[in-house]
Amino acid sequence: MPGTIPDLNTAEQHQDHMTIAGIGAVTGYGWGREALWEGLLSGKHAARPYPGYGPERDRHGWVARVPEGGDPDAGPALYGRAVLESVREAVADARARGWQPGRTVGLLHAIVLGNVYEWRDFYVVDHGQRRSRDYLRLLPSTPNAMIMREFGFHGPAMNATAACSSANVALLTAQMWLAQGVADDVIVVASDLSATPDMVQPFVAVGAAVDDDEPLSACRPFQQGSRGFGFGEASTAFVVTREVARPYAAVLGGAMTNDGYHVISVEPSHEQIFECVRRALSNADVRPEEVAYLNSHGSGTQQCDDAETALLAKIFDDRPQVIATKPLTGHCQAASAGVEVAATALGYDRGLVVSSPIVAAAHPRLVDGTTPYNGGITVKTALGMGGNNSALVLGPVA
């Protein structure tokens, strides 16, 4: 009947589906997917106040930075250690769930700014002078080469960049690779460690980011009083394949569009965001009334709230429950959708839906904290600057 959520215990209904076989994560909560999961369940944000923020660099700023850690043998750069460790964890997790690598394993790395801390030190500390091996750590191809060498994978390896939509785009590209036989399996990693004062301040200046208050106070997606997003850092990784013994979730389909409108502002009619979700649902062979959850981009900016509130009404008739986790994890730029897909996939596996606690008057469909997962399909939206829109359709599998 219309409005009934179908039982998606099998993903065989979707011929081009792919499954998430393994998950790895390094976030502001710490190293490992369990640190991310426990942090989300706590309902407490991952941000801490760090010195050196503000226009005059004279105050502390609230950001959810990745803490020190990782394998020292992987190199001195925190960024490189975080990327490699998230992939190692995802690969080990996938193997434990029955994954056996195929003949061709590819790599897609969702990335925008890359190794920001080392680029800063390259200019400010080293004055543009480094020996070759230390300079090579700066290049976005280097983490990819390290991953492929460590695991002996020989499939295609490339970066995917679409602003804050990048992680969704990398997963969609992986699905295309699998469907077209470009690769038998794909490692998808999404990384961003860029919450330095120099990177945060321009976003604060244009009114998108907030660093002068705790995230749960400043960032309130779908709630009154939201001022914007808080910065976060993360590297999340997935092993995706056609099938595995114990998958987390199926990626049933997806789509991408571009507003073609402005480098920052969302096109006011939101038509290309609507079209993106329509195409994603069509690609996944899913009707709007079958969607139980909208895992929102949920940045907490007025533009984003307006766009996704309109999307919820226009496409879904305000039926799905709305998930928003950026007040907890921070906005992790290229890695943001990766963190949010990981939260959905882990939630499928553990029977829970995680969202930020509600702290103000809110949209009636907004999920308040952690609730039981009652089955059904999730649409994960990601909206990036430059008009980059993307949507993934996720479903549970047996």
LUMVEXDREN-725378 format. One line per 3 residues: number of its first residue (from 1); their letters; for each residue x, y, z of C-alpha. Coordinates in Angstrom, 1 decimal, padded with zeros to 4 digits, always signed. Layout:
// residues N
NUM	a	X Y Z | ...;
This chain:
// residues 398
1	mpg	+000.0 +000.0 +000.0 | +001.2 +003.6 -000.5 | +003.2 +004.9 +002.4;
4	tip	+004.2 +001.4 +003.5 | +007.9 +000.9 +004.0 | +009.0 -002.3 +002.2;
7	dln	+011.1 -005.0 +003.8 | +014.5 -004.6 +002.2 | +016.1 -007.7 +003.8;
10	tae	+017.4 -008.5 +000.4 | +019.2 -006.1 -002.0 | +018.7 -008.4 -005.0;
13	qhq	+015.8 -006.2 -006.0 | +018.4 -003.7 -007.2 | +020.5 -005.1 -010.0;
16	dhm	+023.4 -002.6 -009.6 | +023.5 -002.4 -005.9 | +026.8 -002.5 -004.0;
19	tia	+027.3 -003.4 -000.3 | +029.4 -001.7 +002.4 | +031.6 -004.5 +003.6;
22	gig	+033.9 -002.7 +006.0 | +034.1 +000.7 +007.8 | +037.1 +002.6 +009.3;
25	avt	+037.0 +006.0 +010.9 | +039.2 +008.6 +012.5 | +037.3 +011.6 +013.8;
28	gyg	+037.3 +014.3 +016.4 | +036.0 +011.6 +018.8 | +039.3 +009.6 +018.4;
31	wgr	+040.8 +006.7 +016.4 | +038.5 +004.0 +015.2 | +034.9 +003.5 +014.3;
34	eal	+034.0 +002.5 +017.8 | +035.2 +005.9 +019.1 | +032.9 +007.5 +016.5;
37	weg	+029.9 +005.3 +017.4 | +030.3 +005.8 +021.2 | +030.7 +009.5 +020.7;
40	lls	+027.5 +009.7 +018.7 | +025.6 +007.7 +021.3 | +026.8 +010.0 +024.0;
43	gkh	+025.0 +013.0 +022.5 | +028.1 +015.1 +023.3 | +029.9 +017.0 +020.7;
46	aar	+033.5 +016.2 +019.7 | +034.8 +019.8 +019.6 | +037.2 +021.4 +022.0;
49	pyp	+038.4 +025.0 +022.4 | +041.8 +025.6 +020.7 | +043.8 +028.8 +020.9;
52	gyg	+044.6 +031.0 +018.0 | +041.2 +031.6 +016.4 | +039.2 +034.7 +015.6;
55	per	+040.1 +037.5 +013.2 | +042.9 +038.6 +015.5 | +043.9 +035.1 +016.5;
58	drh	+043.3 +036.2 +020.0 | +040.8 +033.7 +021.3 | +039.9 +030.0 +021.5;
61	gwv	+037.8 +028.5 +018.8 | +035.6 +025.4 +019.0 | +036.6 +022.8 +016.5;
64	arv	+036.4 +019.0 +016.4 | +040.0 +018.2 +015.5 | +041.5 +014.7 +015.0;
67	peg	+043.6 +014.0 +018.1 | +047.2 +012.8 +017.9 | +047.6 +009.1 +017.3;
70	gdp	+048.1 +006.5 +014.6 | +051.1 +004.4 +013.5 | +054.3 +006.4 +013.8;
73	dag	+055.9 +004.2 +011.2 | +053.3 +005.6 +008.7 | +055.1 +008.9 +008.8;
76	pal	+055.2 +012.1 +010.8 | +052.1 +013.7 +009.3 | +048.9 +013.3 +011.2;
79	ygr	+047.0 +013.5 +008.0 | +048.8 +010.6 +006.4 | +048.5 +008.5 +009.5;
82	avl	+044.7 +009.2 +009.7 | +044.0 +008.3 +006.1 | +046.1 +005.1 +006.3;
85	esv	+044.6 +004.0 +009.6 | +041.0 +004.5 +008.5 | +041.7 +002.3 +005.4;
88	rea	+043.5 -000.3 +007.5 | +040.5 -000.5 +009.8 | +038.0 -000.8 +007.0;
91	vad	+040.0 -003.5 +005.2 | +040.4 -005.5 +008.4 | +036.7 -005.1 +009.2;
94	ara	+035.7 -006.2 +005.7 | +037.9 -009.3 +005.9 | +036.4 -010.2 +009.3;
97	rgw	+032.9 -010.0 +007.6 | +033.9 -012.4 +004.9 | +035.3 -010.2 +002.2;
100	qpg	+037.9 -011.7 -000.1 | +039.5 -009.1 -002.5 | +038.8 -009.7 -006.1;
103	rtv	+041.4 -009.5 -008.9 | +041.0 -005.8 -009.3 | +040.6 -003.6 -006.2;
106	gll	+040.3 +000.1 -007.0 | +040.7 +003.2 -004.7 | +038.7 +006.4 -004.7;
109	hai	+039.8 +009.2 -002.4 | +037.3 +012.0 -001.6 | +039.5 +015.0 -000.9;
112	vlg	+039.3 +018.8 -001.2 | +042.1 +020.5 +000.8 | +044.2 +017.6 +001.7;
115	nvy	+047.3 +017.9 +003.9 | +046.6 +021.5 +005.2 | +048.8 +021.3 +008.3;
118	ewr	+051.9 +020.3 +006.3 | +051.3 +022.8 +003.6 | +051.1 +025.5 +006.3;
121	dfy	+054.4 +024.3 +007.8 | +056.0 +024.0 +004.3 | +055.6 +027.7 +003.8;
124	vvd	+055.6 +029.2 +007.3 | +058.2 +026.9 +009.1 | +060.3 +025.5 +006.2;
127	hgq	+060.0 +028.6 +004.0 | +059.3 +026.5 +000.9 | +062.4 +024.4 +001.3;
130	rrs	+062.2 +020.7 +001.9 | +064.1 +017.6 +000.8 | +062.2 +015.7 -001.8;
133	rdy	+060.9 +012.8 +000.3 | +059.4 +015.3 +002.8 | +057.9 +017.4 +000.1;
136	lrl	+056.2 +014.4 -001.5 | +054.0 +014.0 +001.7 | +052.2 +017.2 +000.6;
139	lps	+050.9 +015.7 -002.7 | +047.3 +014.3 -002.8 | +048.6 +011.3 -004.8;
142	tpn	+050.9 +010.2 -002.0 | +048.3 +008.7 +000.4 | +046.8 +006.8 -002.5;
145	ami	+050.2 +005.4 -003.4 | +050.8 +004.3 +000.2 | +047.5 +002.5 +000.4;
148	mre	+047.9 +000.7 -002.9 | +051.4 -000.4 -002.0 | +050.5 -001.6 +001.5;
151	fgf	+047.7 -003.9 +000.3 | +049.1 -004.8 -003.0 | +046.1 -003.5 -004.9;
154	hgp	+046.5 -002.7 -008.6 | +043.1 -001.3 -009.7 | +042.5 +002.3 -010.7;
157	amn	+043.3 +004.9 -008.1 | +042.1 +008.5 -008.2 | +040.8 +011.4 -006.2;
160	ata	+037.2 +012.7 -006.3 | +036.6 +016.4 -005.5 | +033.2 +018.0 -005.3;
163	acs	+033.5 +020.2 -002.3 | +031.4 +019.0 +000.7 | +029.7 +016.5 -001.5;
166	san	+032.9 +014.6 -002.2 | +032.3 +011.5 -000.1 | +028.9 +010.9 -001.6;
169	val	+030.4 +011.4 -005.1 | +033.2 +009.0 -004.4 | +030.7 +006.3 -003.3;
172	lta	+028.6 +006.9 -006.4 | +031.7 +006.6 -008.6 | +032.6 +003.4 -006.9;
175	qmw	+029.1 +002.1 -007.7 | +029.7 +003.0 -011.3 | +033.1 +001.2 -011.3;
178	laq	+031.5 -002.0 -010.0 | +028.6 -001.8 -012.4 | +030.8 -001.3 -015.4;
181	gva	+033.4 -003.9 -014.4 | +036.2 -001.3 -013.9 | +036.9 -002.9 -010.5;
184	ddv	+035.8 -006.0 -008.6 | +036.0 -004.1 -005.3 | +036.7 -000.5 -004.3;
187	ivv	+038.2 +001.2 -001.3 | +036.6 +004.6 -000.7 | +038.3 +006.9 +001.7;
190	asd	+037.1 +010.5 +002.5 | +039.5 +012.8 +004.3 | +039.7 +016.3 +005.6;
193	lsa	+042.0 +017.6 +008.3 | +041.8 +021.4 +007.7 | +040.4 +023.0 +010.9;
196	tpd	+043.3 +025.4 +011.2 | +042.6 +029.1 +012.1 | +043.6 +030.1 +008.6;
199	mvq	+041.1 +027.7 +007.0 | +038.2 +028.3 +009.5 | +038.3 +032.1 +009.5;
202	pfv	+037.2 +032.6 +005.9 | +034.1 +030.4 +006.4 | +033.3 +032.4 +009.6;
205	avg	+033.7 +035.6 +007.7 | +031.1 +034.6 +005.0 | +028.6 +033.6 +007.7;
208	aav	+028.7 +029.8 +007.1 | +030.8 +028.6 +010.1 | +030.8 +029.4 +013.8;
211	ddd	+033.8 +028.9 +016.1 | +033.0 +031.2 +019.0 | +030.5 +028.9 +020.8;
214	epl	+030.0 +025.3 +021.6 | +028.5 +023.4 +018.6 | +025.3 +022.3 +020.2;
217	sac	+024.5 +025.9 +021.0 | +025.7 +027.4 +017.6 | +024.8 +024.6 +015.1;
220	rpf	+021.2 +023.6 +015.2 | +020.1 +022.1 +011.9 | +016.3 +022.2 +011.5;
223	qqg	+016.0 +024.2 +014.8 | +015.5 +027.8 +015.7 | +018.6 +029.9 +016.5;
226	srg	+021.1 +028.0 +014.3 | +024.1 +030.2 +013.3 | +026.0 +027.9 +011.0;
229	fgf	+028.3 +024.9 +011.3 | +031.3 +024.1 +013.5 | +034.4 +022.7 +011.9;
232	gea	+035.3 +019.0 +012.2 | +038.0 +016.8 +010.9 | +037.9 +013.1 +009.8;
235	sta	+039.1 +010.3 +007.6 | +036.5 +007.7 +007.0 | +037.0 +004.6 +004.8;
238	fvv	+034.7 +001.9 +003.3 | +035.3 -001.3 +001.5 | +032.5 -001.6 -001.1;
241	tre	+031.8 -004.7 -003.2 | +028.9 -006.5 -004.8 | +028.3 -008.9 -002.0;
244	var	+029.8 -010.1 +001.3 | +028.8 -012.5 +004.0 | +027.9 -009.9 +006.6;
247	pya	+027.4 -006.5 +005.0 | +026.5 -003.3 +006.8 | +024.3 -001.8 +004.2;
250	avl	+023.5 -001.7 +000.5 | +024.0 +001.4 -001.7 | +020.9 +001.1 -003.9;
253	gga	+021.6 +004.1 -006.1 | +022.3 +007.8 -006.2 | +022.7 +010.9 -008.3;
256	mtn	+024.6 +014.2 -008.6 | +023.6 +017.6 -010.0 | +025.0 +021.1 -010.0;
259	dgy	+023.0 +024.3 -009.4 | +025.0 +026.2 -012.0 | +024.3 +029.3 -010.0;
262	hvi	+026.9 +030.6 -007.6 | +030.2 +029.6 -005.9 | +028.7 +029.9 -002.4;
265	sve	+024.9 +030.5 -002.5 | +022.3 +027.9 -003.0 | +020.0 +028.5 -006.0;
268	psh	+016.8 +029.9 -004.5 | +014.3 +027.6 -006.2 | +016.2 +024.5 -005.0;
271	eqi	+015.1 +022.8 -008.3 | +018.5 +021.1 -008.9 | +018.5 +019.7 -005.4;
274	fec	+015.0 +018.3 -006.0 | +016.1 +016.9 -009.3 | +019.2 +015.3 -007.7;
277	vrr	+017.0 +013.4 -005.3 | +014.4 +012.5 -007.9 | +017.2 +011.0 -010.0;
280	als	+018.7 +009.2 -007.1 | +015.3 +007.6 -006.2 | +014.8 +006.6 -009.9;
283	nad	+018.3 +005.1 -010.1 | +017.6 +003.1 -007.0 | +014.1 +002.1 -008.1;
286	vrp	+012.7 +003.5 -004.9 | +009.5 +005.5 -004.5 | +009.5 +008.6 -002.2;
289	eev	+007.0 +007.0 +000.1 | +009.4 +004.1 +000.7 | +012.0 +006.4 +002.3;
292	ayl	+012.0 +006.2 +006.1 | +014.9 +008.5 +006.9 | +016.5 +011.6 +005.4;
295	nsh	+020.1 +011.7 +006.6 | +020.5 +015.4 +005.9 | +023.5 +017.5 +005.0;
298	gsg	+022.3 +019.4 +008.0 | +025.0 +022.1 +008.1 | +022.9 +024.4 +010.3;
301	tqq	+023.2 +027.4 +007.8 | +020.0 +029.1 +006.9 | +020.5 +028.3 +003.2;
304	cdd	+020.9 +024.6 +003.9 | +018.0 +024.4 +006.3 | +015.7 +026.2 +003.8;
307	aet	+016.7 +023.9 +001.0 | +016.4 +020.6 +002.9 | +013.1 +021.6 +004.6;
310	all	+011.8 +022.4 +001.1 | +013.1 +019.0 -000.2 | +011.4 +017.2 +002.7;
313	aki	+008.1 +018.8 +001.8 | +008.3 +018.8 -002.0 | +009.6 +015.3 -002.6;
316	fdd	+008.7 +013.3 +000.5 | +005.5 +015.0 +001.7 | +007.2 +015.4 +005.2;
319	rpq	+007.1 +011.7 +005.8 | +010.7 +010.6 +006.6 | +012.4 +011.2 +009.9;
322	via	+015.3 +013.6 +009.7 | +018.8 +012.8 +010.9 | +021.4 +015.5 +011.6;
325	tkp	+024.8 +014.8 +013.2 | +027.0 +017.7 +012.3 | +026.4 +019.4 +015.7;
328	ltg	+028.2 +016.4 +017.2 | +031.0 +015.6 +014.7 | +031.5 +019.0 +013.2;
331	hcq	+031.3 +019.7 +009.5 | +034.2 +017.6 +008.1 | +034.2 +019.1 +004.6;
334	aas	+035.2 +016.4 +002.1 | +034.7 +013.7 +004.7 | +031.4 +014.9 +006.1;
337	agv	+029.1 +012.6 +004.1 | +031.6 +009.8 +004.9 | +031.1 +010.2 +008.6;
340	eva	+027.3 +010.4 +008.1 | +027.2 +007.3 +005.9 | +029.3 +005.4 +008.4;
343	ata	+026.8 +006.4 +011.2 | +023.8 +005.1 +009.1 | +025.6 +001.9 +008.2;
346	lgy	+026.7 +001.2 +011.8 | +023.1 +002.0 +012.9 | +021.7 -000.5 +010.5;
349	drg	+024.0 -003.1 +012.0 | +023.2 -002.2 +015.6 | +019.5 -001.4 +015.3;
352	lvv	+019.8 +002.3 +016.2 | +019.4 +005.7 +014.6 | +021.8 +008.4 +015.9;
355	ssp	+021.2 +012.1 +015.6 | +022.1 +015.2 +017.5 | +019.9 +016.0 +020.6;
358	iva	+017.3 +018.7 +020.0 | +018.0 +021.9 +021.9 | +015.5 +024.3 +020.5;
361	aah	+012.2 +024.5 +018.7 | +012.6 +022.0 +015.8 | +011.1 +020.6 +012.7;
364	prl	+008.5 +017.9 +013.8 | +010.3 +015.1 +011.9 | +013.8 +015.8 +013.4;
367	vdg	+015.1 +012.8 +015.4 | +016.1 +013.7 +018.9 | +019.2 +011.9 +019.9;
370	ttp	+019.4 +008.1 +019.7 | +016.3 +006.1 +018.8 | +015.6 +002.5 +017.7;
373	yng	+015.9 +001.8 +014.0 | +012.6 +000.4 +012.7 | +013.7 -000.6 +009.3;
376	git	+013.5 +001.2 +005.9 | +015.5 +003.1 +003.4 | +017.7 +006.2 +004.0;
379	vkt	+018.4 +009.0 +001.6 | +021.7 +010.7 +002.4 | +022.1 +014.2 +000.9;
382	alg	+025.3 +016.2 +000.7 | +025.3 +019.7 -000.6 | +028.7 +021.3 -001.4;
385	mgg	+029.7 +024.8 -002.2 | +029.8 +025.6 -005.9 | +026.3 +024.0 -006.3;
388	nns	+027.5 +020.4 -005.9 | +024.4 +018.4 -005.0 | +024.4 +014.6 -004.3;
391	alv	+022.2 +012.0 -002.9 | +022.8 +008.3 -002.0 | +020.0 +005.8 -001.4;
394	lgp	+020.9 +003.3 +001.3 | +019.1 +000.2 +002.4 | +019.6 -002.6 +005.0;
397	va	+020.6 -006.1 +003.8 | +020.3 -009.5 +005.5;
